[in-house]
Amino acid sequence: MKARILTILTVVALTVMYVGGASNAFAYNETGWTGAGICGVTCHISGVGIPGVNYGPHGGYSSGTKVCKVCHTLHDAPTSNSLLLGETVKAACQVCHDGTAGRGVYGAIAQRGLPVGGQHKIETTSMVPGGSASTGGSVPMAFSGPNSTLTCSDCHSPHAKNCVTPFLGERQRMPEGGLYPVGTSNRLLKQRPGGVTTAVAEYGSDWCLACHQGRSSSLPAVMNHPVEASATVAAPYNYRRLGIIGPGPYPTSETTIGAAGINTQFSSYNRAYLMPFPRTDAQAGHLPICQQCHEDERYVGDLTASGTQATPSESTATFLPVGGDGRNAADNPRFQNFPHEAQGFRMLVEADTTAQTDDLCLNCHPQAGLP
């Protein structure tokens, strides 16, 4: 096991093509880890958004820090690519984020003997599904990986520069203690994913649409499911600020402003994925964001038969002496790897591995309210 154990931040970049299974390159042995790790001070430095944890070698540099050498070498780099330790950006990131240190990215699902329903490939393709704003079809983008494929640094900022507004995220798992308190960070997500011209300050629909331009619901020639974005409303909801189900008791028609990442063991669960009909309070007059349909696969709960009230599932990720994604089959969600890979078809929050199910649609469109 590596001396430097990055237990919190799993920063391996997104790519742009959904496929059905994990490649061998990412099928690391997460299930084989049995001991406690150490957060080495070489990588983990203080002064970041999550209390007690940090961004490792990604930012916070000063005359007293010693983290540049974690990613760079001065005289014996394998290529001229920014003097990185690896031959490519992906290879450099996987010095730590290969499952033996940074976990819960790629390969966790395969290591539990389960099929992957959808994932984003790394340094494999430059094609963006739904990338064309004129046709809704796939188009290539010129990314930073080999042969213009998208690589880690196209979506993530390795030096924590020009990132989105920090947001409350879902991921809680780490090998040593099973769970840690969900905290606020920017996940090193760039404001300009893929090098697009227009900066996106918030993680939400607009961040996804920066590359997947043909998935916008405001296009004249392409019909898509309505989605809340800057093209449809002046001040759109996002992952940090969203209309979610109230705190209960359940069932309830109450909705309130909250974070999608409020889905934790500490503050109820899955309150961002149900929309009673007719819409009430914080959800009235608003559309869903991309991440209300695309997330780690789970059971989110249900609307009542009339559709006017919601009962979010309060099943959570559990604490285990030795953690890691998927160790407990009853966890909900079992894995927290989105948007790298997920069990659900096309990384849908409720789906099997090969197809979408109507359960996803019924989270917002109750049968009693259909024409």
WORA-V475903 format. One line per field, one symbol per residue. ss: DSSP state (@ for helix, = for strand, . for the rest). psi: psi as a letter, one per 20 degrees, with the letter a starting at -180 (. if undefined). burial: # if it has 16 or more other ideal C-beta (glycine too) atoms within 10 Angstrom, else .. A space follows every 50 residues. Layout:
# WORA-V475903
ss = ???
psi = ???
burial = ???
This chain:
# WORA-V475903
ss = .................=.....@@@...@@@.................. .................@@@@=...........=....@@@@@....... .......@@@@......===......==..........==.....@@@.. .@@@@=......=...==....==...==....==...==..@@@..... ....@@@@@...@@@..........................====..... .=..====.@@@..................@@@......@@@.=...... ===......===............................==..@@@=.. =....=.@@@@.....@@@..
psi = qqhoooigonnpqqajpprirqrhhjmrmhiipirqrpnpihgorrlahp pirajcjmrkqriirlihihhqqhikqhrjnkkqhrhrgghghjhgljhi eprkeqihghijkqqphqrpqplhqjpopkioihiiaqqqqnairpkjqp agihhqohjkplrrpqqprhpiqqhgjgqqpprprijkpqhmpjkrgpqo hqobghggihgmhjjqjjphipprppqorhiiqgmqrahhoqorqriarq qqipqrpaqhjimriilaqkiijqnqpqqqdiipjqrqrgiihoapproi aqqrhijirqnqpjqrpqpqhobqpjhoiiqnqhqmiqkgrrhqpkkqho raiiqqqihghihhnqhhjq.
burial = ...###############...#...###.#..#...#.#...###..#.# ..########......#..##.....#.....####.############# ############.#.##################..#.##.#.###...## ##########..##################.#############.#...# .################.#..#....####.....###########...# ######.########..##########.##.##..#############.# ####..#######.####....#####...###############.#### #.#......#.###.#.....
